[in-house]
């Protein structure tokens, strides 16, 4: 806390805010966080006084707050003051803040940014921060985190696509009987080198995107290991062709698409990689590499390359994250991912059981207000499998393999309108 | 679509002659990024950026150009190693365009209308039934400082929603035709946002 005071005294308000958020997230006894201990000290009437003082005295009002007796008032004062002096557009997602513990990003948010009312409850930092989200980029597990923005030239287009009060999510399951070409290497590992009929799968993927666009879907997610790097590139090329030919509202222009994941070689090492792309012209928004390998037929998944940082995207819908299959609930990466204040989490998956996925989805929704969308594909030779889901509910499969779930953005609970 | 050739004496003339889609397609068609191609693309980006920034209100054009720069940066990087001087120039052009885009986005009257204080001021002037109202009265009505009112009025005047006329030591404010149209659209009784906006304004200022 002394360091926070030092930051304030030297005029480093964003650094102070980032550090205070780190302190709030620190674990105390019973698995709770320091924030839980701070919340009973807060009195709502203090905030009105604080706003008046901030207007009258500026940063001097912050220095007069007794940080030991009321750390949350200090947090709110810093949140308010940073908002006033920096403004929402002066801070860009690539601005990094050194907060003494490590590096953080202090993102400005605006009304309607992500979440839902479940974010607005005690025990959640988002409840106390009106103007910012603070994302720590490093952690004790040594797994780097990064935040990226929608690429230049795509922001107005994306924002205009998310203006409705509803968000439609499309979950794809391929029913085209195309099989995986799995290669077992000598040292007990497997990789997916391709699929039995690439053209058929490309057509299926494009059909799903086309149908999703016709149904007004905003977010479309395809399952794990269902495409190849070539199919991924072709999808983008086709989107670019259509954007040049038909303009911005072409037949594949679903705002955000996760076209499944694929095994690919990156600098001679294999990885399982998924990307989210912008449907306007196929531009990559952000990517995710799988970290926890699965075992199939006694062989481990060949994941050799160092994975990219856990990346999230700031969008008009809020903070979006992505992870592949069991990374959602297994290993240190899951712990880090679950600690982030995400609003949406996309999970391409290929699993015979989705029980752990659903349990994690429920917990994350209840504690952090994160809406999780899982697109699941049947494993090769699996007798039993689950279809994907949004949040922790299960839905009947649609005829075309595309299930659409509509969510009201401001609801306290998800309201499903099939 | 026939692809445009960038092999012309001055590629800048293509900015006038060709559509953005044609230019995009031409850049997409480049197979080898030699010095000549880099110079051509660089010239097009420079001229096009300067025009887009000088244009009074062309957010779509700016976004289109930003997409072209973003694509070109990725494309040139993947085909050959892009010399740093070009990368920096193009990134700077994109940053300038982003600043201009934000500037235009904030100046958009539709964006202004959604702000609580704007609704409050427009309703106040609308209730005066087309008579000019003193600026000092507005400060009193909103319970904010005179300095804050000057800032708010400046925004509204710049967006053509109100007119301001000097009268002694005070200013007289009146709705323009556009402002009148927006104000008529508000239903004060049903619009809770306005009341919330006023209280927010009093606190924030």
Interface residues (C-beta under 8 A of the other chain):
Chain A: X48 X51 X52 X55 X89 X151 X152 X153 X154 X155 X156 X157 X240 X244 X245 X280 X281 X283
Chain B: X1 X21 X24 X25 X28 X59 X60 X62 X63 X64 X65 X66 X67 X68 X69 X70 X71 X94 X97 X98 X101 X102 X105 X106 X203 X204 X205
